[in-house]
Amino acid sequence: MPLASTFAALADPTRLAIVQRLSRGEATMGELAAPHRLTPPAMTKHVGVLVDAGVVSRRKLGRTVVCTLQPAALTEVQGWLGDLTAYWNSTVDRLEELLGSDNDD
């Protein structure tokens, strides 16, 4: 999945809270909806966005829908953030070197 889809899915506070909850283990739609006081259709929509982004999967167990976090999508985010962090760290290091060399004159 494109990284932009993952970020778009996580930009909503309710969906971010769903992902945080699922990081502790799978949960039913009802368990995910309870803290947010969401209607079943609203929860289905939020989970659907996360499923479309590849962040969450869902399966039916009888009449119950169980959701599971798909960490591969978050690994991609982690890699992107790692690359960005490395870039900014090297940029700051170069700036510190330049500023340090000015003080030596």
ABEGO torsion letter per residue (X at the ends): XBAAAAAAAAABAAAAAAAAAAAAEBBBAAAAAAAAGBBAAAAAAAAAAAAAAGABBBBBBEABBBBBBBAAAAAAAAAAAAAAAAAAAAAAAAAAAAAAAAAAX
